[in-house]
Amino acid sequence: MRHHAREARTARGAGLLAAGTAFASLALAACAAPAPDATPSPTPTGVAGKPTAIVAMGDSYISGAGGRWEGNGAPMPTDRTCGRYPAGACPGYDGAQHSDPAQYRAWEQQIHRVYLPPSYQDGCDRSDTAEIMSNAIPVDQKINIACSGAVTADIIPTAQGGQPQKGEAPQADQLAQIARTYDIKMIVLSIGGNDLGFASVLSSCMEDFDLRTGDCESAQRAALNAKMPQTMAGVERAIDTIRGGMSAAGYPVGSYQLIYQSYLSPIAAPAVNAIPETPQARVVAGCPIDNQDERWVTDTLVPQILDMQRQVAEDSDVVLLDLEHAGAGHEVCNKLAQKVTSATQRVNPANVEWFRAVQLSPKQGDIREFMHPNAIMQRGFGRCLELLYESSPAGSTDKHCANTPGKAWTGMTVS
């Protein structure tokens, strides 16, 4: 029945819009980390004396790109690297600062505390606030092997034709090694966006808005739709290989949770966008897109992509963590979310933007971080993982992660 459902889904996939997922593809940087990042947590060891672990796999939306930021606006205090300087300075922030090597080295030291070594240098951008790292799930190790730019082929093991990602073994091969060392309790996967190649599409939408060369939807929709069936098949294969690898490592069905999570829109819908629809205003605010394309993204693409991901989860018999409304009210340019305008303004995580805005003059790392969940949203995802872990879901089930208006990540709910 599963394969019949898959064939039916593939047949109708070409008729569906295919771009919403690909916000995860905004960070297409290479990743060549030699080993996964792990954070210890003092808890009892698991079965057979092995320490327990949870693992993140996939792309930039789960690796933690954007974790450097806690809001948009003044670098102090929203840039967590700048915020660690007592004097309020932010040395090394752009190329001009390289004339002072000592200052630049000091800045680099801080950025490597946000993006765990060597993930900032190689572009994997595995942040300290990534959902797998910042949650309070009681395990011995929290291990992040996700990497910005990952596609479904980067999950598949080498023996099955998978590809290394800039020198790093396919993630399924890394998982096999982890499974021999640890008692894995949960695996969380975010993948598929980069297979669609949406980074150039979103850039085109922004350029079209700035130059007034026509709507992006009409120019891009057909090409994105054409990629969807193959992308979804790739996701299903990635899930199959993860499950197969765990079985080969001796994990019986039901001994761990396998979660496939969705994407969400980082941009406010037109009805709640506080910024006038002019290139100058929206570029400055960090959401350079017109209402028509914005509506296409928020009201059509994301829900339809979520439907496709839900079908993949059903076909593959995994739990889908639906993040569609996790950042509601905190998207870039949402009238309910504030921007930090002063270097001394206190960041209130309950009422600021939870996604990284597009910047007028990108600095180091900014391009990889655009439109990704920032540190606040990543902690929110982590809180939803905690709740999901505690509920121990079984079978093919949708779980919906949402925030509570007026509260920070501590107010996240799962239903």
Residue pairs with C-beta under 8 A, 6 or more apart in sequence:
2 315
2 316
2 317
5 311
5 314
5 315
6 233
6 236
6 315
9 232
9 308
9 311
9 312
9 315
10 229
10 232
10 233
13 228
13 229
13 232
13 308
14 225
14 226
14 228
14 229
15 225
16 225
16 228
16 304
16 307
16 308
17 221
17 224
17 225
17 300
17 301
17 304
17 305
18 196
18 224
18 225
18 226
18 227
18 228
18 231
18 301
18 304
18 305
18 308
19 196
19 198
19 201
19 220
19 221
19 224
19 297
19 301
19 305
20 263
20 265
20 297
20 301
20 302
20 303
20 304
20 305
20 306
21 192
21 193
21 196
21 198
21 231
21 262
21 263
21 305
21 308
21 309
22 192
22 193
22 194
22 196
22 197
22 198
22 199
22 201
22 202
22 224
22 263
23 61
23 193
23 198
23 202
23 263
23 264
23 265
23 266
23 371
23 372
24 58
24 59
24 60
24 61
24 190
24 192
24 193
24 194
24 263
25 59
25 60
25 149
25 193
25 194
25 196
25 197
25 198
25 199
26 60
26 65
26 198
26 199
26 202
26 368
26 370
26 371
26 372
27 59
27 60
27 65
27 123
27 125
27 148
27 149
27 368
27 369
27 372
28 148
28 149
28 194
28 199
29 122
29 123
29 124
29 125
29 148
29 149
29 368
30 122
30 123
30 149
30 165
30 166
31 119
31 122
31 123
31 124
31 147
31 148
31 149
31 150
31 165
31 166
31 168
32 118
32 122
32 123
32 124
32 165
32 166
32 167
32 168
33 118
33 119
33 122
33 124
33 126
33 147
33 168
34 118
34 167
34 168
36 55
36 143
36 144
36 145
36 174
36 178
37 116
37 119
37 126
37 133
37 143
37 144
38 53
38 141
38 142
38 143
38 144
39 128
39 133
39 141
39 142
40 140
40 141
41 137
41 138
41 139
41 140
41 141
41 142
42 140
43 52
43 138
43 139
43 140
44 52
45 51
45 52
45 140
45 183
46 52
46 140
46 182
46 183
46 185
47 183
48 183
50 181
50 182
50 183
51 139
51 140
51 141
51 181
51 182
51 183
52 139
52 140
52 141
52 182
52 183
52 184
52 185
53 139
53 140
53 141
53 142
53 143
53 178
53 182
53 183
53 184
53 185
54 132
54 135
54 137
54 139
54 141
54 142
54 143
54 184
54 185
54 186
54 187
54 188
54 385
54 389
55 132
55 143
55 144
55 145
55 175
55 178
55 184
55 186
55 187
55 188
56 62
56 63
56 130
56 131
56 132
56 143
56 144
56 145
56 146
56 187
56 188
56 190
57 145
57 146
57 155
57 171
57 175
57 187
57 188
57 189
57 190
57 191
57 242
58 146
58 150
58 155
58 171
58 189
58 190
58 191
59 146
59 147
59 148
59 149
59 150
59 151
59 190
59 191
59 192
59 193
59 194
60 66
60 125
60 146
60 147
60 148
60 149
60 150
60 368
60 372
61 190
61 193
61 261
61 263
61 372
61 373
62 130
62 131
62 132
62 146
62 188
62 189
62 190
62 261
63 119
63 124
63 125
63 126
63 127
63 130
63 144
63 146
63 147
63 148
63 150
64 115
64 125
64 126
64 127
64 128
64 129
64 130
64 131
64 133
64 144
64 146
64 378
65 125
65 127
65 148
65 368
65 369
65 372
66 125
66 127
66 355
66 356
66 369
66 372
66 373
66 374
66 375
66 377
66 378
67 80
67 114
67 115
67 125
67 127
67 128
67 129
67 130
67 374
67 375
67 378
68 79
68 80
68 81
68 111
68 114
68 115
68 127
68 365
68 369
68 374
68 375
69 78
69 79
69 80
69 356
69 369
69 374
69 375
70 77
70 78
70 80
70 83
70 347
70 349
70 352
70 374
70 375
70 376
71 78
71 338
71 339
71 340
71 347
71 352
71 353
71 374
71 376
72 78
72 286
72 332
72 339
72 340
72 352
72 353
72 356
72 357
73 339
73 340
73 341
73 345
74 340
74 341
74 342
74 343
74 345
75 82
75 90
75 93
75 343
76 82
76 83
76 88
76 90
76 343
76 344
77 83
77 340
77 343
77 345
77 346
77 347
78 340
78 347
79 90
80 110
80 114
80 375
81 90
81 107
81 110
81 111
81 113
81 114
82 88
82 89
82 90
82 93
82 110
84 110
84 113
85 91
85 106
85 110
88 343
90 107
91 97
91 100
91 103
91 104
91 106
91 107
92 98
92 103
92 104
92 105
92 106
92 107
92 108
92 364
93 107
93 363
93 364
94 363
94 364
97 103
97 104
97 107
98 104
111 120
111 364
111 365
112 120
113 128
114 120
114 127
114 128
114 129
115 125
115 126
115 127
115 128
115 365
116 126
116 127
116 128
116 144
119 125
119 126
119 127
119 147
120 365
122 166
123 147
123 148
123 149
123 166
123 368
124 146
124 147
124 148
124 168
125 147
125 148
125 365
125 368
125 369
126 133
126 144
126 146
126 147
127 133
127 375
127 378
128 134
129 375
129 378
129 379
129 382
130 144
130 146
130 378
130 382
131 188
131 378
131 379
131 381
131 382
131 384
131 385
132 142
132 143
132 144
132 146
132 188
132 382
132 385
133 142
133 144
133 382
134 378
134 379
134 382
135 142
135 382
135 383
135 385
135 386
135 389
136 382
136 386
137 185
137 186
137 385
137 386
137 389
139 185
140 182
141 182
143 178
143 182
145 171
145 174
145 175
145 178
146 171
146 190
147 154
147 165
147 168
147 171
148 368
149 165
149 194
150 165
150 171
150 191
150 194
151 191
151 194
151 195
151 234
152 191
152 192
152 195
152 231
152 234
152 235
152 237
152 238
153 161
153 162
153 163
153 170
153 234
154 162
154 163
154 164
154 165
154 170
154 171
155 162
155 170
155 171
155 172
155 189
155 191
155 238
155 241
155 242
156 162
156 163
156 170
156 172
156 237
156 238
156 241
157 170
157 172
157 173
157 176
157 241
157 245
158 164
158 169
158 170
158 173
160 241
162 170
162 172
162 173
162 241
163 170
164 170
168 174
172 238
172 241
172 242
172 245
175 187
175 242
175 245
175 246
176 245
176 248
176 249
178 184
179 245
179 246
179 249
179 251
180 249
184 246
184 251
184 256
185 256
185 257
185 389
186 256
186 257
186 258
186 259
186 385
186 389
187 242
187 246
187 256
187 257
187 258
187 259
188 259
188 261
188 321
188 385
189 238
189 239
189 242
189 258
189 259
189 260
189 261
190 260
190 261
190 263
191 234
191 235
191 238
192 231
192 232
192 234
192 235
192 309
193 263
195 227
195 230
195 231
195 234
196 224
196 227
196 228
196 231
197 227
198 224
201 216
201 220
201 224
202 371
204 216
204 219
204 220
205 216
205 220
205 289
205 293
206 288
206 289
206 358
207 213
208 214
208 215
208 216
208 219
208 290
208 293
209 216
209 279
209 282
209 288
209 289
209 290
209 293
210 279
210 283
210 288
212 279
215 290
215 292
215 293
216 289
216 293
216 296
217 292
217 293
217 296
228 308
232 308
232 311
232 312
235 260
235 309
235 312
236 312
236 315
236 316
239 258
239 260
239 312
239 316
239 318
240 316
242 258
243 258
246 256
246 258
247 253
254 394
257 319
257 388
257 389
257 392
257 393
258 318
258 319
259 318
259 319
259 320
259 321
259 385
259 388
260 309
260 312
260 313
260 316
260 318
260 319
260 320
260 321
261 320
261 321
261 322
261 323
261 381
262 305
262 306
262 309
262 320
262 321
262 322
262 323
262 324
263 302
263 305
263 306
263 309
263 323
264 302
264 323
264 324
264 325
264 326
264 327
265 297
265 298
265 302
265 324
265 327
265 331
266 327
266 331
266 332
266 355
266 356
266 371
266 372
266 373
267 287
267 289
267 294
267 297
267 298
267 331
267 332
267 333
267 355
267 371
268 274
268 287
268 294
268 298
268 331
268 332
268 333
268 334
268 335
268 337
269 294
269 295
269 298
269 299
269 331
270 277
270 291
270 294
270 295
270 298
272 329
272 331
272 334
272 335
272 336
273 287
273 291
273 294
273 333
273 334
273 335
274 285
274 333
274 334
274 335
275 281
275 282
275 285
275 287
275 333
276 282
277 290
277 291
279 288
282 288
282 289
282 333
283 358
283 360
284 360
285 332
285 333
285 339
285 357
286 332
286 333
286 357
286 358
286 359
287 294
287 332
287 333
287 357
287 358
288 358
289 297
302 324
303 324
306 322
306 324
309 320
310 320
310 322
310 398
313 319
313 320
313 396
313 398
314 396
316 396
317 395
317 396
318 396
319 388
319 393
319 395
319 396
319 397
319 398
319 399
320 396
320 397
320 398
320 399
321 384
321 385
321 388
321 399
321 401
322 398
322 399
322 400
322 401
323 381
323 384
323 401
324 400
325 400
325 401
325 402
325 403
326 377
326 380
326 381
326 384
326 401
326 402
326 403
326 412
327 354
327 355
327 373
327 377
327 380
327 403
328 402
328 403
329 336
329 337
329 403
329 405
330 336
330 337
330 352
330 353
330 354
330 355
330 376
330 377
330 403
331 337
331 353
331 354
331 355
332 353
332 355
332 356
332 357
332 358
332 371
333 353
333 357
334 353
336 351
336 405
337 351
337 352
337 353
337 354
338 348
338 351
338 352
338 353
339 352
339 353
340 347
340 352
348 408
349 376
349 408
349 409
350 406
350 407
350 408
350 411
351 406
352 376
353 374
354 373
354 374
354 376
354 377
354 380
355 371
355 372
355 373
355 374
355 377
356 366
356 369
356 370
356 371
356 372
356 373
356 374
357 370
357 371
358 370
358 371
359 366
359 370
362 370
373 380
373 381
376 408
376 409
377 409
379 408
379 409
380 401
380 403
380 408
380 409
380 412
381 401
382 409
383 409
383 410
383 412
384 399
384 401
384 412
384 413
384 414
387 412
387 413
387 414
388 399
388 401
388 414
391 399
391 414
393 399
399 414
399 415
400 414
400 415
401 412
401 413
401 414
402 412
402 413
402 414
402 415
403 409
403 411
403 412
403 413
404 411
404 412
404 413
